[in-house]
Amino acid sequence: MTLEMTAFDRGVRPVAQIVFPDKAKAILGFQPVPELQARIDELAGKSTEGQLTDAERAEYEGYVRANKFTAILQRLARQMSAADA
C-alpha cells in the first residue's frame, strides 16, 4: 500500500466506521446500472485506441476516479465485515 493510500485509509476509516455498519452489504454488492457500465466500457475502448475527444477524456477520467473511490469503499466494507464476523 502506498503512503497516499495509507493516509487516505486513515482519513476515511473513522467516517466509514460510522456509515458502514448498516450499509456494508449494499456497498459490497454495488454495481453500476447497465447503461452506465456500457458507457464506461465504450469510453475505455476508445481510450485504449487513443480516440477520446477532450470531453470524453474528462468524462472517462471522472468514471475512473469514481471507480477507484468505490473500490476503496468496498475494501473498507470487506475489512469491517470480516472484523465483525
Protein Blocks (a to p, Z undefined) as FASTA:
>chain_A
ZZklmmmmmmmmmmmmmmmmmmmmmmmmpccdfklmmmmmmmmmmmmnopacfklmmmmm
mmmmmmmmmmmmmmmmmmmmmmmZZ
